[in-house]
């Protein structure tokens, strides 16, 4: 039976609950309900948000990928509410990126994943990025080398090392994403790694890892003993 939020017990209403018990006490649907403010005639804001989350298997990453048009297909979600939801999730993604930026020193492949996953982990196309490090293994620069389609991208070795010299980098980490989610190195991945590693050895700029990024995990050439 539908009961408007304003008829709920005060400590069960999302805004009041936020103030009384703190933000961590709220469910994802309650937090979303605060954003949209109201539901529809037959559904509270919380119930509407529960239905939206059910559609994406309660996965906020998947929710962040829904278009404005898709969000407005839910009864009770107009363009303004859809934009509010999308904007909030984008702010969350940017916050993750900024937090990752603080992880400057590379101590493991996991650190690279934490830096790059917010940038390329959820993209529908493939991108190839380079992390340039100094002799303390601190990231002094990162750059997108190329952007491709669903199944691949092109890597220009000359640009890789030109940028390394410009940044006074002593080592490099290669990263790219697999939109398919598969954590396997293709023959092309292995070949470009071998090619760049050989070139780097001649130039005293060393390739220390190549990491494939997906939404939920990563594959490190170094960890797998391919180097």
Secondary structure, DSSP 4 states (H G I P E B T S, - for coil): ----GGGS-GGGSHHHHHHHH-GGGS-HHHHHHHHH---BTTB-HHHHHHHHHHHTTT-HHHHHH--HHHHTTSTT--HHHHHHHHHHHHHHHHHHHHHHHT--B--SHHHHHHHHHHHHTT-SS-EEEEEEE-TTSBEEEEEEEEE--SS-----HHHHHHHHHHTT-SEEEEEEE-TT------HHHHHHHHHHHHHHHHHT-EEEEEEEE-SS-EEETTTTT--
